[in-house]
Amino acid sequence: MNIPTDRMSPKERVSGFLAGGRTDRVPVAPLLLNLPARVLGVPVKRLYESGETLGRAHVAAYRKFGQDFITILTCTANVSEAMGTKLRYPEDDAAMVEEPGLRTLEAVDDLSPVDPAKDGRLPHYLEATEIAVREVGGEVFVITLPAGPFTVAAQLRGVESFFKETVTAPERIHRLLDVCTESILRFVDAIIDRGGVPCLAEPVGSGSLCGKKTFREFNQPYLKRIFDRVRSRGLPALVHICGKAKPIFEPWVEAGPDLCSIDWPTDLEWASRTFGDRVALLGNVASADYFLQGSVGQIFEQARICIEKAGRTRRGFVLGSGCEVPLNSPHENVQALVDAARLHGQDWPPLD
C-alpha cells in the first residue's frame, strides 16, 4: 500500500484545522492512555507512579505512531482521587475506583478544591506534560485530560448515589459540582501554564447514563465555566464523552465546546449533519471491536467510512478512535489508523 508522506507537522496541521484552513490531510488522534506503557516496555502501574515515566511513554508512543495529538491520561479518576476518592492499582492494568471520597453528601461542606501541584497524582500529570512539551512540543500539541465535573462529582459520591441525589438533594449536588469545577479549573490552569492543552474526559456524562434534562441542569453550566476559562487562555475547548452522545448532544453543544470527541455508538453522519456547523468532531472507529480484535484492513475500512461520514463537517473533523485504544491492541492497528488518515484524508477538507 502506497501511503502518502506528510507535508505538514502535526502542530502545523492542527493549527490549520483550528483556523478553518486547508491542510495536507485530515488530522488523526487515537486516544492512547495506557497503551504507551506497552510502547515503552513498562508495566502500566509505572505510569501511575512516576510522572517522568508517564511523559516518556507518551513521547515514545508519539515517535512510534506519528499521531497528531499526544493524549496524557491514565485514569478518569485523576481529579476525584486528588479530592479523596481511593483507587486500586493493579500491576499491569488501568486503575479503578475502590472507595468514593465522600461517605455522605453532607461532607461536601468540608470539601476543598485541590492544589494540582501537591494533591493526588496530579503532580505526575503536570510533570509528564512538561516532559512531553519539552521533548516534542515544538511539533505536536500535548493534550492532558482532566476528568469533567460530572464525572469527578460522581466518583466522589459513587455513581448510583450521585444520580439519586440529583433528585433528592439537588442543592448539595450543585455545591459538590461547584467545588469539583474549581478543582478542575485549577488543574486546567496548571496544565496550560506548563505548555499543555486541556481536554475534559467526561464518561459519566454519557447519554448511556444521563438524560438530556439532568445533563442540562447538572453538567452544562459547569462545563461552560471550564470552556470559558480555557478560551480565555487562548486555547480551544476540547471534550471527550464516552458512550452514546445522541441523548445529550444538544445540551453538550450548548455548553460551548470547540471540539467534541464522540464514541462509536454515535453515528458520525448524524452528528455532522445536525451539529457540524456549530462544533468540530473527533471520532470514531470502535475501539474494542477494531483496535483490539480487528485487523489492519478493517481499521483502514472503518477509517474510510468515518472520513466519508464526517468529512464535510463545517467546523472541522479529526479522525480518531471512539474511546480509549485498549491496552493490548496490536500496535499495527494503531499505526493503521494514522496511515488511513494519510491515505484517505488527503488535502483536507475536501473541496465542494
Secondary structure by P-SEA (a helix, b strand, c coil): cbbbbbcccaaaaaaaaaaccccccccccccccccccccccccaaaaaacaaaaaaaaaaaaaaccccccccccccaaaaaaabbbbbbcccbbbbbcccccccccccccbbbbccccccaaaaaaaaaaaaaacccccbbbbbbcccaaaaaaaaccaaaaaaaacccaaaaaaaaaaaaaaaaaaaaaaaaabbbbbbbbcccccccccaaaaacccaaaaaaaaaaaaaacbbbbbcccccccccaaaaaaaccccccccccccaaaaaacccccbbbbbccccccccccccaaaaaaaaaaaaaaccccccbbbbbccccccccccaaaaaaaaaaaaaccccccccc
